[in-house]
């Protein structure tokens, strides 16, 4: 079996985690989340809940990745700790959830760059970024670093526009309390489930375990560093958007960050934010394709998916056939995808993925604190999943059930020979 090359250091791994999380959440998730709450307080509570569950998941992921430093993430952990079926459910959850994310991200790029031709632009982005991934993981890491820098610049411009509006703009409007309504606990839980979508990128670090140098040390350090940095950024951005747009304004906006600049009468800056957003989301799509390809590789190695998907290119040392297959499926989904529904669908399936992560972590040897963290993560994943919009939760459950049925059929006991 041809293995992947270990070329990623700590900085590379953190950059990939940042690139996966920042673009996915900070540019597209605020509208759907704000639409579920009645106040700024409830939105902040949702962000805190999502961050808590993500932190527990990150801790469990880091412990498991140190124990099993190979590609596949929770697909591998579930198989090793809970059995083949649990591993399959985790891998299937990751692949279908993140495929929906890829479609949503590709469409986001198209909408920002050329709204009238969003789908062709989305397809072109998938083709281009798949090609980057095919030529090697170090090129993926290098490009991700550039895109993370672009993202941080765009976010800094948004904060600048929010706090330093043009003189014609009513400055005091930025500091009006827009969260007068009492928080709605149910709404906060639903919003937290959607906001969790914005934190899920750290899984990409674990799925690249076979390509990380000294994974036993690097992965447990990279995951909390990336998660902590992203949480700090999200708090600042959420506060800025709430103060400028209010919760209702965020809920009705498809591009709240650009609208912050527009409301402050920084029209030129708004254009820069739109272009920068499209570039930054390319970083998300780049990392997503890499992560899904490597989980598909791991599932192909164990015959849970067609074994040909485990092919590693002899020169580029990348899972080329898996990534081409993922790209083909994403291009097909782009024609049907809706960003808001894709976020919910991705959240419910990825929460299932992390529920299995925490359940696997509970079987590891460790102190009682580690056990409590894994238990809180498990309960949190289930709670957020069942709090998502009913249609979204049912669709995700149905797709997961179809995968489980296919697995059962594929692994059914052989009929006795010579009977009758």
Secondary structure as the mmCIF struct_conf table of DSSP 4:
data_model
#
loop_
_struct_conf.conf_type_id
_struct_conf.id
_struct_conf.beg_label_comp_id
_struct_conf.beg_label_asym_id
_struct_conf.beg_label_seq_id
_struct_conf.end_label_comp_id
_struct_conf.end_label_asym_id
_struct_conf.end_label_seq_id
HELX_LH_PP_P HELX_LH_PP_P1 UNK A 2 UNK A 5
STRN STRN1 UNK A 8 UNK A 8
HELX_RH_AL_P HELX_RH_AL_P1 UNK A 10 UNK A 26
TURN_TY1_P TURN_TY1_P1 UNK A 27 UNK A 28
HELX_RH_AL_P HELX_RH_AL_P2 UNK A 29 UNK A 34
TURN_TY1_P TURN_TY1_P2 UNK A 35 UNK A 36
BEND BEND1 UNK A 38 UNK A 39
HELX_RH_AL_P HELX_RH_AL_P3 UNK A 40 UNK A 67
BEND BEND2 UNK A 68 UNK A 68
BEND BEND3 UNK A 70 UNK A 70
TURN_TY1_P TURN_TY1_P3 UNK A 71 UNK A 73
HELX_RH_AL_P HELX_RH_AL_P4 UNK A 74 UNK A 82
HELX_RH_AL_P HELX_RH_AL_P5 UNK A 84 UNK A 113
HELX_RH_3T_P HELX_RH_3T_P1 UNK A 115 UNK A 117
HELX_RH_AL_P HELX_RH_AL_P6 UNK A 118 UNK A 134
TURN_TY1_P TURN_TY1_P4 UNK A 135 UNK A 135
HELX_RH_AL_P HELX_RH_AL_P7 UNK A 137 UNK A 163
BEND BEND4 UNK A 164 UNK A 164
TURN_TY1_P TURN_TY1_P5 UNK A 167 UNK A 168
BEND BEND5 UNK A 169 UNK A 169
HELX_RH_3T_P HELX_RH_3T_P2 UNK A 171 UNK A 175
BEND BEND6 UNK A 176 UNK A 176
BEND BEND7 UNK A 181 UNK A 181
HELX_LH_PP_P HELX_LH_PP_P2 UNK A 182 UNK A 183
HELX_RH_AL_P HELX_RH_AL_P8 UNK A 185 UNK A 195
HELX_RH_3T_P HELX_RH_3T_P3 UNK A 196 UNK A 202
HELX_RH_AL_P HELX_RH_AL_P9 UNK A 203 UNK A 207
TURN_TY1_P TURN_TY1_P6 UNK A 208 UNK A 208
HELX_RH_3T_P HELX_RH_3T_P4 UNK A 209 UNK A 211
STRN STRN2 UNK A 212 UNK A 212
TURN_TY1_P TURN_TY1_P7 UNK A 213 UNK A 214
HELX_RH_AL_P HELX_RH_AL_P10 UNK A 215 UNK A 251
TURN_TY1_P TURN_TY1_P8 UNK A 252 UNK A 252
BEND BEND8 UNK A 254 UNK A 254
HELX_RH_AL_P HELX_RH_AL_P11 UNK A 256 UNK A 263
TURN_TY1_P TURN_TY1_P9 UNK A 264 UNK A 265
HELX_RH_AL_P HELX_RH_AL_P12 UNK A 267 UNK A 301
TURN_TY1_P TURN_TY1_P10 UNK A 302 UNK A 303
BEND BEND9 UNK A 304 UNK A 305
HELX_RH_3T_P HELX_RH_3T_P5 UNK A 307 UNK A 310
TURN_TY1_P TURN_TY1_P11 UNK A 314 UNK A 316
BEND BEND10 UNK A 318 UNK A 318
HELX_RH_AL_P HELX_RH_AL_P13 UNK A 320 UNK A 334
TURN_TY1_P TURN_TY1_P12 UNK A 335 UNK A 336
HELX_RH_AL_P HELX_RH_AL_P14 UNK A 339 UNK A 361
TURN_TY1_P TURN_TY1_P13 UNK A 362 UNK A 363
BEND BEND11 UNK A 364 UNK A 364
HELX_RH_AL_P HELX_RH_AL_P15 UNK A 368 UNK A 387
BEND BEND12 UNK A 388 UNK A 388
HELX_RH_AL_P HELX_RH_AL_P16 UNK A 390 UNK A 410
TURN_TY1_P TURN_TY1_P14 UNK A 411 UNK A 411
HELX_LH_PP_P HELX_LH_PP_P3 UNK A 412 UNK A 416
TURN_TY1_P TURN_TY1_P15 UNK A 417 UNK A 418
#
